[in-house]
Each structure stands twice: as structure tokens, then as C-alpha cells.
């Protein structure tokens, strides 16, 4: 595929993920605490010195679902419900924290995607993993790279999700669309990635994870 052409296909994404991402068999190891983490501290080095929460970072995963569309693939994102206690109204991947019944973090991502947006697991083909993303709020998020069939009918669980939508993979994997923004938080200036798409403001951990995906799979 010629990246400059602006056509990003699901098949090309699959080839790149198979070649450059971490294997699915690494899911159990990646769920454990460790030092080699990307995260909110990438643009804010002082956050790297923050002590982990009591009991360690909480394992979680998100599903990066690339839908096989024509003429170009898209990525499934959600708008979190406005009444949630954390990250209300923000754009996110389907996903959440690991629960007792989840064998691996791949199962976590598939379960959460089904609960949040009705994405049936049989419509999803996991391909690989990205390195864990450490959040300021104490989570260790493992992104699960996946291909999603175009024959899907998604519906949001109103308790968690206000809206489900798709953004072209081409837009998200074009470096020129990766902006650096900042805001005052707890008396300090914090930097973060943002990828505004029309009226959608993609930022924070979601944009940070997309940036890592770009660096691992598409940067040349």
C-alpha cells in the first residue's frame, strides 16, 4: 500500500500488525506490572516518577477494532456517557478493566466490546497487541489490534456509551493529524496528544494509544 495515496485497507493493517505488533501469546505477560511502559508520561516525564497505586497498576484492555470498509478501513470509537464518574463525555475505545472471568486481556477486550456496543466476538479477529499504556489514573491498558467484519450492527449500552462511531484509519494514522495540546491540571501544565476529527475531539489516552499504533505500524 502507498501511504501517500490515503487508502488504508484492513488487509494492509492486518499485514502490518502481524509483522510489527506483539504476539497474542504475550497477553498474560503484558498483564503483569513492569517498567517498560508507554503512557501519559510520554509527554510529561515527571509523571513517570509517580508511585504506583496501592496493589499495583490495575490490568485493563481496549479493542482497537479496524473495520473492513471500502474504500478505506475505519476504527471503532465510542463517546462515553455523560453521567459516568470517570472520563465522562470523552472519546474512547471499547474496553475496560480485567474481571475474574477473563482468561486473558484479549477476553477482556472482547467482553467489554460486546457489553458496551454489542460487537459480537465472532465478528472480531484479534491479530496482535501493543505495549501496555500506563494511565495517570493507575491502569495498565493493553490494546488488542483486531479486524472487524463490515457486517456488523452496533448499538450502544446507554449506561456506559452515548454513541458509537467510526473514524477513517487513514486520518488517524497520518502524522500531520497528531497535534500536541496542553492544559493546566492540578497546578501543572500537562501535554497530551489530540486528533480532532470534525466535531470529535480525540485526546488523552485514546490519542496516546493511537500515536503508539502509528509509531509501531505506520511510521516510515
C-alpha positions as CSV (number, residue, x, y, z in Angstrom):
1,X,0.0,0.0,0.0
2,X,1.1,3.5,-0.8
3,X,0.6,5.5,2.4
4,X,0.6,8.8,0.5
5,X,-2.4,7.6,-1.5
6,X,-4.6,7.9,1.5
7,X,-6.1,4.5,1.1
8,X,-5.6,2.4,4.2
9,X,-7.1,-1.1,3.9
10,X,-7.9,-3.6,6.5
11,X,-5.7,-6.2,4.7
12,X,-2.7,-3.8,4.9
13,X,-3.4,-3.2,8.5
14,X,-3.5,-6.9,9.2
15,X,-0.1,-7.4,7.4
16,X,1.5,-4.6,9.4
17,X,0.0,-5.8,12.7
18,X,1.2,-9.4,12.1
19,X,4.7,-8.1,11.3
20,X,5.2,-5.3,13.8
21,X,2.9,-5.8,16.8
22,X,3.4,-8.0,19.9
23,X,2.0,-11.6,19.6
24,X,-1.3,-12.5,21.1
25,X,0.5,-15.1,23.3
26,X,2.1,-12.3,25.2
27,X,-1.2,-11.2,26.7
28,X,-0.7,-12.9,30.1
29,X,2.8,-11.4,30.5
30,X,1.7,-7.9,29.5
31,X,-1.0,-8.0,32.2
32,X,1.7,-8.0,34.9
33,X,3.3,-4.9,36.3
34,X,6.6,-3.9,34.7
35,X,8.8,-0.9,33.9
36,X,8.7,-0.9,30.1
37,X,5.5,1.1,29.7
38,X,4.3,3.9,27.4
39,X,1.7,6.2,28.7
40,X,0.6,9.6,29.8
41,X,4.2,10.2,31.0
42,X,5.5,10.1,27.4
43,X,4.9,13.8,27.1
44,X,5.1,14.5,30.8
45,X,8.3,12.9,32.2
46,X,7.6,14.0,35.8
47,X,4.6,11.6,35.8
48,X,7.0,8.7,35.4
49,X,8.2,9.3,38.9
50,X,4.7,9.0,40.5
51,X,4.4,5.9,42.7
52,X,2.1,3.2,41.5
53,X,-1.3,2.8,43.3
54,X,-1.5,0.5,46.3
55,X,-1.7,-3.0,45.0
56,X,0.0,-2.1,41.7
57,X,-1.4,-0.9,38.4
58,X,-4.9,-2.4,37.5
59,X,-4.9,-4.5,34.3
60,X,-7.2,-3.4,31.6
61,X,-7.5,-3.7,27.8
62,X,-9.2,-2.0,24.9
63,X,-10.2,-3.2,21.5
64,X,-8.7,-1.4,18.5
65,X,-11.3,-2.6,16.0
66,X,-10.4,-1.9,12.4
67,X,-13.5,-2.4,10.2
68,X,-13.0,-3.7,6.7
69,X,-14.7,-0.9,4.8
70,X,-14.4,0.3,1.2
71,X,-12.6,2.4,0.0
72,X,-10.7,2.5,3.3
73,X,-10.7,0.9,6.7
74,X,-12.2,2.6,9.8
75,X,-11.6,2.4,13.5
76,X,-14.5,2.0,16.0
77,X,-14.6,4.5,18.8
78,X,-17.2,5.4,21.4
79,X,-18.4,8.6,23.2
80,X,-18.6,7.8,26.9
81,X,-21.9,8.5,28.6
82,X,-22.1,11.9,30.2
83,X,-23.2,10.6,33.7
84,X,-20.1,8.3,34.2
85,X,-17.9,9.1,37.2
86,X,-14.7,9.0,35.3
87,X,-13.9,10.3,31.8
88,X,-17.5,11.3,31.1
89,X,-18.1,12.6,27.6
90,X,-14.7,11.6,26.4
91,X,-13.9,9.5,23.3
92,X,-12.6,6.0,24.0
93,X,-12.0,2.6,22.6
94,X,-14.4,-0.2,23.7
95,X,-12.7,-1.7,26.7
96,X,-12.3,-1.7,30.5
97,X,-10.6,-3.4,33.4
98,X,-10.0,-7.1,33.7
99,X,-12.6,-9.2,35.6
100,X,-12.3,-12.5,37.3
101,X,-13.9,-14.5,34.5
102,X,-11.5,-13.2,31.9
103,X,-8.8,-15.7,31.0
104,X,-6.6,-13.1,29.2
105,X,-6.8,-9.4,28.4
106,X,-7.9,-10.4,24.9
107,X,-11.0,-11.9,26.5
108,X,-11.4,-8.6,28.5
109,X,-11.4,-6.5,25.3
110,X,-13.9,-8.8,23.5
111,X,-16.2,-9.0,26.5
112,X,-16.2,-5.2,27.0
113,X,-16.8,-4.6,23.3
114,X,-19.8,-6.8,23.4
115,X,-21.2,-5.3,26.6
116,X,-20.6,-1.7,25.5
117,X,-21.5,-1.7,21.8
118,X,-23.0,-5.1,21.0
119,X,-20.0,-6.2,18.9
120,X,-20.2,-10.0,18.7
121,X,-16.9,-11.7,19.4
122,X,-17.3,-13.9,16.3
123,X,-17.1,-10.7,14.2
124,X,-13.7,-9.9,15.6
125,X,-10.3,-11.3,14.6
126,X,-7.6,-10.4,17.1
127,X,-4.2,-10.0,15.4
128,X,-1.7,-8.6,17.8
129,X,-1.1,-6.4,20.9
130,X,0.5,-3.1,21.6
131,X,2.8,-2.5,24.6
132,X,0.9,-1.6,27.8
133,X,-0.2,2.0,28.2
134,X,0.1,3.4,31.8
135,X,-2.5,6.0,32.7
136,X,-2.3,8.6,35.3
137,X,-5.3,7.1,37.0
138,X,-3.5,3.8,37.7
139,X,-4.4,1.5,34.9
140,X,-2.2,-0.7,32.7
141,X,-4.0,-0.9,29.4
142,X,-3.1,-3.5,26.8
143,X,-4.5,-2.5,23.3
144,X,-5.8,-5.5,21.2
145,X,-5.4,-4.9,17.5
146,X,-8.2,-6.5,15.6
147,X,-10.0,-6.8,12.3
148,X,-13.8,-6.4,12.4
149,X,-16.2,-7.7,9.8
150,X,-18.1,-5.0,7.9
151,X,-21.3,-6.9,8.5
152,X,-22.0,-5.6,12.0
153,X,-24.9,-3.9,13.7
154,X,-23.6,-2.0,16.7
155,X,-25.7,-0.5,19.5
156,X,-24.6,1.5,22.5
157,X,-25.3,0.4,26.1
158,X,-26.7,3.7,27.3
159,X,-25.3,3.0,30.8
160,X,-21.8,3.4,29.5
161,X,-21.8,4.7,25.9
162,X,-23.6,7.7,24.5
163,X,-22.6,7.0,20.9
164,X,-20.7,4.6,18.6
165,X,-18.9,5.9,15.5
166,X,-16.1,5.2,13.1
167,X,-13.1,7.3,12.0
168,X,-11.1,6.6,8.9
169,X,-7.9,4.7,9.7
170,X,-6.2,7.0,7.1
171,X,-6.9,10.1,9.2
172,X,-5.8,8.5,12.5
173,X,-2.6,7.1,11.0
174,X,-1.5,10.4,9.3
175,X,1.1,12.0,11.5
176,X,0.1,15.5,10.4
177,X,-3.2,15.0,12.3
178,X,-1.4,14.2,15.6
179,X,-1.5,17.5,17.5
180,X,0.1,18.3,20.8
181,X,-2.2,20.2,23.2
182,X,-1.8,21.2,26.8
183,X,-3.9,22.2,29.8
184,X,-3.5,23.1,33.5
185,X,-4.1,20.1,35.7
186,X,-3.5,20.1,39.5
187,X,-1.3,23.2,39.2
188,X,0.9,21.9,36.4
189,X,0.9,22.3,32.6
190,X,0.2,18.8,31.1
191,X,0.9,17.9,27.5
192,X,-1.2,15.4,25.5
193,X,-1.9,14.2,22.0
194,X,-5.1,15.3,20.3
195,X,-6.6,14.3,17.0
196,X,-9.6,16.5,16.3
197,X,-11.8,15.0,13.7
198,X,-14.7,17.3,12.8
199,X,-16.7,17.7,15.9
200,X,-14.9,14.8,17.6
201,X,-12.1,15.7,20.0
202,X,-10.0,12.6,20.3
203,X,-7.4,13.1,23.0
204,X,-5.8,11.8,26.2
205,X,-5.1,8.0,26.5
206,X,-7.1,7.2,23.3
207,X,-5.0,9.6,21.2
208,X,-1.8,8.4,23.0
209,X,-2.6,4.8,22.1
210,X,-3.3,5.7,18.5
211,X,0.0,7.5,18.4
212,X,1.8,4.4,19.6
213,X,0.0,2.3,17.0
214,X,1.2,4.8,14.3
215,X,4.8,4.6,15.6
216,X,4.8,0.8,15.6
217,X,2.9,0.1,12.4
218,X,2.9,3.1,10.1
219,X,5.8,5.4,10.8
220,X,8.4,5.4,8.0
